[in-house]
């Protein structure tokens, strides 16, 4: 069986997972990352499903507890700090940097190229011709585009597909849990903690520390707070301290001081005391606008889109990184099943992953719209159970 030579464009979690799996399947894989330096997400927390951890656990032999934290409770707080509802339900959490570090170290450094920005691609002689910004031209039997929510590859393939703003943003940030007061630490360290507000909700959970430590007391407490920003106000909202209009997010140190001050004042007035302390203690909060993206196809010829390049789904099912990883697992499976024949494998892969992406996007839209606009978002809502294929699945 002859396996194809594969070019993976985008070296983040989805691209690395696909690259590792295709390499394991016998493909000659090169990752092209446009960034000049190693990627970094400033410790942003993520809830991790089995699919996210599958490669580190199954292929690298790591135990889940080595790279993720675990909580056994889901807790909803009232404004006064009392418990509105508490349920026993296990969840795992990690940090983007923690998962990236593990995957990056597992992939050959010589085949992970920094500073290579794909500027054009076209079908050529049963493969794909790739042109890069540095003037280099390469060829691959299969091009896997994992270049994220702002994918230039998607724009070239489907210029009619544009991100759809969901109407709200996520404020994010972390605090060393050791710096929290004893009362706040006790209230937050053992659970994923929610508070539901009118047209808003916030969740707080522990993630590994900056060095990857998962021991209680050395971890970070992570917050994600969804707040509505009308579409007409989004351009002004996403203008940074230097007056630069950002398209998707305001990184740490670039959120304007008046925005941070407003957020903290609102937190002090409206959030439960433990959550308010955590939120107002974040030294450099950052903001990510929430978008929906859905493509009509995931494969054209010998080029395919994976992860956020194809479907950007709202975070409420904790399934974004899981979906990206699953795209890679299924692609490798279909290529092996087709004996390395790309033209047979891609249509089969596309049917499966296109249906999964559409279902997941519809589900996360429903949860988000219910929370932010529908006034029917309630503590214990079964829709909130994380899962890629459905709540708890």
BABA-789804 format. One record per residue (C-alpha): residue in three letters; x, y, z. Coordinates in steps of 0.25 Angstrom, whole numbers, padded with zeros to 4 digits, always signed. Layout:
<sites>
alaXYZ...
</sites>
This chain:
<sites>
unk+0000+0000+0000unk+0006+0013-0004unk+0001+0025+0005unk+0001+0039+0000unk+0010+0051+0002unk+0002+0061+0011unk+0004+0076+0013unk-0003+0081+0025unk-0005+0096+0026unk-0007+0101+0040unk+0001+0095+0052unk-0009+0097+0063unk-0016+0086+0071unk-0024+0081+0059unk-0013+0082+0049unk-0003+0075+0058unk-0013+0064+0061unk-0016+0061+0047unk-0001+0061+0043unk+0002+0051+0054unk-0009+0042+0051unk-0005+0042+0036unk+0009+0040+0039unk+0006+0028+0047unk-0002+0023+0036unk+0010+0023+0027unk+0008+0037+0020unk+0020+0046+0017unk+0015+0058+0025unk+0020+0073+0025unk+0013+0083+0034unk+0014+0098+0028unk+0011+0108+0039unk+0011+0123+0035unk+0015+0128+0049unk+0030+0131+0050unk+0031+0126+0064unk+0025+0114+0072unk+0010+0116+0075unk+0006+0121+0088unk-0009+0123+0093unk-0005+0130+0106unk-0010+0119+0115unk-0025+0119+0110unk-0033+0108+0117unk-0041+0098+0109unk-0050+0087+0113unk-0045+0074+0107unk-0053+0062+0102unk-0048+0048+0100unk-0046+0052+0085unk-0036+0063+0089unk-0028+0054+0098unk-0029+0042+0090unk-0015+0044+0082unk-0007+0047+0095unk-0014+0035+0102unk-0014+0024+0092unk-0002+0027+0083unk+0007+0034+0093unk+0004+0026+0106unk+0000+0038+0115unk-0010+0037+0126unk-0021+0047+0125unk-0018+0053+0139unk-0004+0056+0134unk-0009+0067+0124unk-0022+0071+0129unk-0030+0074+0142unk-0042+0067+0147unk-0055+0072+0154unk-0066+0063+0159unk-0077+0074+0161unk-0084+0084+0153unk-0089+0095+0162unk-0098+0107+0159unk-0097+0119+0168unk-0107+0130+0171unk-0103+0145+0172unk-0101+0144+0187unk-0092+0132+0186unk-0102+0121+0190unk-0103+0108+0182unk-0115+0108+0172unk-0112+0094+0168unk-0100+0084+0169unk-0099+0071+0161unk-0089+0060+0161unk-0083+0060+0147unk-0068+0058+0143unk-0061+0067+0134unk-0047+0069+0129unk-0040+0082+0126unk-0027+0086+0121unk-0019+0098+0115unk-0017+0100+0100unk-0002+0101+0103unk-0002+0088+0110unk-0008+0080+0099unk+0000+0087+0088unk+0013+0085+0095unk+0010+0070+0096unk+0006+0069+0081unk+0017+0078+0076unk+0028+0070+0083unk+0023+0057+0077unk+0024+0062+0063unk+0038+0063+0056unk+0043+0077+0057unk+0050+0076+0043unk+0036+0074+0037unk+0029+0085+0044unk+0033+0098+0037unk+0031+0112+0042unk+0029+0124+0034unk+0023+0117+0022unk+0010+0124+0018unk+0002+0117+0007unk-0002+0128-0003unk-0008+0119-0014unk-0011+0105-0018unk-0016+0098-0030unk-0019+0084-0035unk-0007+0079-0043unk-0004+0065-0049unk-0012+0057-0039unk-0008+0065-0027unk-0007+0079-0022unk+0003+0090-0025unk+0006+0099-0013unk+0012+0113-0014unk+0017+0120-0002unk+0020+0134+0002unk+0035+0132+0002unk+0035+0128-0012unk+0036+0113-0010unk+0027+0104-0019unk+0024+0090-0014unk+0015+0078-0018unk+0006+0069-0009unk-0003+0057-0012unk-0013+0063-0002unk-0014+0077+0004unk-0020+0077+0018unk-0024+0092+0022unk-0024+0094+0037unk-0022+0109+0037unk-0033+0112+0047unk-0045+0121+0048unk-0039+0132+0039unk-0035+0121+0028unk-0029+0127+0016unk-0031+0113+0009unk-0046+0113+0012unk-0047+0127+0006unk-0040+0122-0007unk-0049+0110-0008unk-0062+0116-0004unk-0061+0131-0005unk-0076+0132-0002unk-0075+0126+0012unk-0073+0137+0022unk-0073+0136+0038unk-0086+0139+0044unk-0085+0148+0057unk-0093+0141+0068unk-0096+0154+0075unk-0087+0152+0087unk-0073+0151+0092unk-0065+0143+0102unk-0057+0150+0112unk-0046+0140+0116unk-0034+0140+0126unk-0027+0132+0137unk-0023+0134+0152unk-0013+0125+0160unk-0022+0118+0169unk-0012+0120+0180unk-0014+0135+0180unk-0029+0133+0183unk-0035+0136+0196unk-0038+0123+0204unk-0053+0125+0203unk-0052+0126+0188unk-0043+0115+0186unk-0052+0106+0194unk-0064+0110+0186unk-0057+0108+0172unk-0046+0098+0172unk-0054+0085+0171unk-0064+0088+0161unk-0068+0095+0148unk-0076+0106+0153unk-0086+0114+0146unk-0094+0126+0148unk-0106+0129+0139unk-0110+0144+0138unk-0120+0151+0129unk-0114+0150+0114unk-0101+0144+0119unk-0094+0133+0127unk-0080+0130+0132unk-0073+0118+0135unk-0060+0116+0144unk-0051+0103+0145unk-0037+0099+0148unk-0027+0097+0138unk-0012+0093+0138unk-0002+0103+0142unk+0007+0110+0132unk+0017+0099+0133unk+0007+0088+0132unk+0005+0085+0147unk-0008+0079+0150unk-0006+0078+0165unk-0017+0086+0173unk-0011+0099+0178unk-0002+0100+0166unk-0012+0101+0155unk-0019+0113+0149unk-0034+0116+0150unk-0040+0119+0137unk-0052+0128+0133unk-0060+0129+0121unk-0071+0140+0122unk-0081+0142+0110unk-0086+0156+0109unk-0095+0162+0098unk-0089+0172+0088unk-0098+0177+0077unk-0093+0175+0063unk-0093+0190+0061unk-0084+0192+0072unk-0074+0180+0070unk-0064+0188+0061unk-0062+0199+0072unk-0062+0188+0083unk-0051+0180+0075unk-0042+0193+0074unk-0030+0191+0082unk-0022+0201+0091unk-0014+0205+0078unk-0026+0208+0070unk-0025+0196+0062unk-0038+0189+0058unk-0037+0174+0061unk-0045+0164+0053unk-0047+0153+0064unk-0041+0156+0077unk-0034+0166+0086unk-0021+0159+0092unk-0016+0161+0106unk-0010+0175+0108unk-0018+0180+0096unk-0032+0181+0102unk-0035+0196+0105unk-0034+0200+0120unk-0048+0206+0120unk-0054+0192+0115unk-0046+0185+0126unk-0051+0195+0136unk-0066+0193+0131unk-0065+0178+0132unk-0059+0178+0146unk-0070+0188+0151unk-0081+0180+0145unk-0075+0167+0151unk-0074+0173+0165unk-0089+0177+0164unk-0095+0165+0158unk-0086+0152+0160unk-0086+0143+0172unk-0075+0147+0182unk-0065+0135+0178unk-0067+0137+0163unk-0066+0152+0164unk-0053+0151+0172unk-0047+0142+0162unk-0051+0151+0150unk-0046+0164+0156unk-0033+0157+0159unk-0030+0154+0145unk-0018+0163+0142unk-0019+0163+0127unk-0033+0159+0122unk-0035+0156+0107unk-0047+0155+0098unk-0051+0146+0087unk-0064+0149+0078unk-0072+0137+0076unk-0075+0133+0061unk-0082+0122+0053unk-0075+0117+0041unk-0081+0106+0032unk-0076+0101+0019unk-0084+0094+0008unk-0073+0084+0005unk-0060+0080+0013unk-0053+0074+0001unk-0050+0079-0013unk-0041+0070-0022unk-0029+0066-0013unk-0031+0078-0003unk-0039+0077+0010unk-0043+0086+0021unk-0042+0082+0036unk-0045+0087+0049unk-0049+0102+0050unk-0045+0104+0036unk-0058+0096+0032unk-0067+0098+0044unk-0065+0109+0055unk-0075+0104+0065unk-0079+0112+0078unk-0071+0107+0090unk-0083+0102+0098unk-0082+0087+0095unk-0067+0088+0098unk-0065+0081+0085unk-0057+0090+0076unk-0043+0083+0079unk-0050+0070+0079unk-0057+0072+0065unk-0043+0076+0060unk-0037+0064+0065unk-0048+0055+0060unk-0046+0060+0046unk-0032+0055+0047unk-0035+0042+0053unk-0046+0039+0042unk-0037+0044+0031unk-0026+0035+0034unk-0036+0023+0036unk-0042+0026+0022unk-0028+0027+0015unk-0024+0014+0021unk-0037+0007+0017unk-0036+0012+0003unk-0021+0007+0002unk-0016+0021+0001unk-0024+0025-0010unk-0028+0040-0008unk-0039+0040-0018unk-0046+0029-0011unk-0044+0033+0003unk-0047+0048+0003unk-0062+0046-0002unk-0065+0036+0009unk-0058+0045+0020unk-0065+0057+0015unk-0079+0050+0016unk-0076+0047+0031unk-0070+0060+0036unk-0079+0069+0028unk-0091+0063+0035unk-0084+0063+0049unk-0080+0078+0047unk-0094+0082+0043unk-0101+0075+0055unk-0091+0081+0065unk-0092+0095+0059unk-0107+0094+0060unk-0106+0089+0075unk-0097+0100+0079unk-0105+0111+0073unk-0117+0106+0080unk-0110+0106+0094unk-0103+0120+0091unk-0116+0127+0086unk-0124+0121+0098unk-0114+0126+0108unk-0111+0140+0102unk-0125+0144+0096unk-0135+0133+0099unk-0137+0135+0114unk-0140+0120+0116unk-0126+0116+0120unk-0127+0109+0133unk-0117+0103+0143unk-0116+0088+0141unk-0120+0089+0126unk-0117+0076+0120unk-0112+0082+0108unk-0100+0088+0115unk-0094+0074+0117unk-0082+0074+0108unk-0080+0064+0097unk-0076+0064+0082unk-0087+0055+0077unk-0098+0060+0087unk-0099+0063+0102unk-0090+0053+0109unk-0086+0046+0096
</sites>
